Amino acid sequence: MNIWDIIITALIALMLIMAVRSIVKNKKAGKCTCGCEGCAAGCDKKNK
């Protein structure tokens, strides 16, 4: 592995960590994490 492989792998890992952190943070705040705009508790995706 050269330095560029390490940098790219680190960037991908960082993006993954940030995405998971965002999902967890939104879920704790009670926000919808199903991906639809203006989602409410009665979201079709949530009820499935």
C-alpha positions in Angstrom: 0.0 0.0 0.0 1.3 3.4 -0.9 0.4 6.7 0.8 -2.4 7.5 -1.7 -4.2 4.2 -0.8 -4.0 5.0 2.9 -5.3 8.5 2.3 -8.2 7.3 0.2 -9.1 4.6 2.7 -9.0 7.0 5.5 -11.2 9.5 3.7 -13.8 6.7 2.9 -13.7 5.6 6.5 -14.2 9.2 7.7 -17.2 9.7 5.4 -18.7 6.4 6.7 -18.2 7.4 10.3 -19.8 10.8 9.6 -22.8 9.3 7.9 -23.5 6.8 10.7 -23.0 9.6 13.3 -25.6 11.8 11.4 -28.1 9.0 11.3 -27.7 8.3 15.1 -27.9 12.0 15.9 -31.1 12.4 13.8 -32.7 9.3 15.4 -32.0 10.6 18.9 -33.5 14.0 18.0 -36.7 12.2 16.8 -36.2 13.1 13.2 -37.3 10.7 10.4 -34.4 8.7 8.9 -36.3 7.1 6.1 -35.2 9.7 3.5 -38.5 11.4 2.5 -39.0 15.1 2.8 -41.1 16.5 5.6 -41.6 13.1 7.0 -44.0 12.7 9.9 -44.6 9.7 12.2 -47.1 8.3 9.7 -44.6 7.9 7.0 -45.3 5.0 4.6 -41.7 3.9 4.7 -41.7 3.9 8.6 -44.8 1.8 8.7 -43.4 -1.0 6.6 
